[in-house]
Amino acid sequence: MAKAKHLADFERGRIVELHKQGLSQRAIAAEVGRSKTVILHFLNDPEGYGTKKSSGRPPKISPALSRRIRLAVRQDTGRSSTQIKAITDADCSPLTIRRHLRGTGFRNKKRLQRPRLLQRHKTARLDFARVHQTWDGRHHDLGCVFLQWNNGASSCAGASNSSWLCGDVAAGIPHD
């Protein structure tokens, strides 16, 4: 349905004058040639007539709060939305913060859950540390597991300065 044009200044003045004379809204509408709804809306708020009303609910997150939230995420991407809410003193729910971050281009990924260390794992770690705490600097990295046999002597393939843990040391054979 097409909208009619707003009331002209002349029509507004005429409506106010007819209203002061005591005419009904229906009579004013017939005299001016507009609908009684237009007359009703104009008479209810003459100064506000023709101005656009705000549409929708006001945003919960202000521009300043949005900047604080984005700064908190950039400082530590591992923070949860509840932690971000506490840090920024946001007066909204964690869900609102997640929704806002998604809307501003941030994507969240759930952290992978790691299995809990059992007592046997902790004991094995301590035993390993006790056995290997006296190692010298040559055997600190566990990256090399390759064996290369050169005339009966073992060494790491591609290792420089013996900084890789050789396969024979991992197997329990003493290194030269």
N, C-alpha and C positions, 0 to 999 in steps of 0.2 A: 504494500500500500504506500502510495506516495505521500510525502510530508508537505504540508502547506508552509508557506514562508512565515517567518516570525512577524509578530505585530510591528507595524511601522510606528514611529513616534506619534504621528497624528492619531492613529487608532488607539494607542495607549492612553493618550490624553482624553480622547472621547469616552473610552471605557471608564476612566476614573470620574469624569464629569457625570456620566449617566448613573454611576454607582452612588455618587453623592446625592443625586436627585431622588434616590430610593428605588430605582427600577430593579427588577429581579434579573438574575443572571440569564435566564431564558430570553427575557425582553431585550437585554443588552446584546445578546448574541444575534437576535433577529435584526436589531437596528444596525449593528456593525457589519453583519454578514459573515460572522465567524461562528465556530461551534461553541456550545456552552462549556465544553471541557477547556478550551483555550481561555475563555473568559475566567473560569474558575481558577486555573493555574496562575493566570496573571494577577488576579485579585488576592490570592493567597500570599504571593511574594512578588510584588511589583519590581523591586530592585534586582532580585535573583532570576527573573524571568529571562529565558533565552541563554542563560549560562549553562555550560555543561557540568553535570554532576559528576563526582568522582565515581569511577566504576570499579567494582570489586573490593576485595579486602585489602587493607594496607599491608605492605610487606613487613614481616616480622624482623627481617635482617636489614639493618640500615647499611648505607655504603661504608661507614666507618667500621662497623662490625664485620662486614664482608672482607675488608682489607685485613683486619686482625685475624680472621679465620684463615685466610689464604697465607698470611705470614706464618702462622702457627704450623700449617701443613708443610710449607716450604722448609721450615727449620727442622722438622722431623716428620718424615712421611709415614712413619710407623705408628703415629698416634691414632687412637680411636676417637670417634666422634664425641664420646663422653669426656675424654681427656681434653679435647679441643674446646668443648663447652666450658669446662672448669678453668682452663687457661685464659680464655677470652672473656669470661664473665658474661656469657651470652644468656639472654632471657628467652630461650627457646629450647625445644627438645633436641636431642641428638639426631633424631630422624630429620628434623628441619635442617640441621647442619649438613647431614649427608646429602639431602636433596639439593641444597644450595651448592655444595661442592660439585655434584654431578652436573648441575646447570652451568657452572662456570668452567667446565672442561676437565675437572679432576676425575679420575677413575680410581676406584678402590679395589684392592685385591685382598682376599682373606689370606692371612699368613698360613703357611702349611704347618700343621701340627706335627711336632716331633715326638717320637715315643719317649716316654719318661725313662730316666736312668734308674735301673733297678740297683739293688745293693750289690749284686754280682758284677754289674758294669762298673760301679764305683770302685769296687775292690780290684778289678782287673786293671783299671786305670792307675790306681795307686801302685799296684805291683809293677806295672810297666815303668812308671816313673822312678820307682826305687831301683830297678835293675839298670835303667838307662841314665840315671842322674850323673854318673861319673864319666859319661862319654866325652870325648874331646870334640872340638868344633868340626871335625871332619864328618861326623855322622849325625847331623841334626835334622836332615831332611829325608822324608820317607818317599820321595817321588820316584826314585830310580829302582826298578825291579828287574832290570835287564842284566843278564850275565854275558860276559864276553870272555872266552877263555883264550889267553895268550901264553902259550908254552907252559901250561899248568898253573899260571897265576891268574887270579880273577880280578876283574875291574869293571866299572860301570861304563856302558856304552854311552857316549855323548856327555859324560860328566866331566866337568872342569874343576880342578883343584880338589877333587874328592869331596865335593860338597853334597853329593847325593848318597843316600843310603844304598849300599850295594846289596844285591840279592843274596850273596853268600853271608853277609852280616845278618840280614833278616832271617836267614835260615839257621843262624846260630854258629856259623863258621867264623872264627876270628879273622879280622882283616889285618894285612901287613902293616 
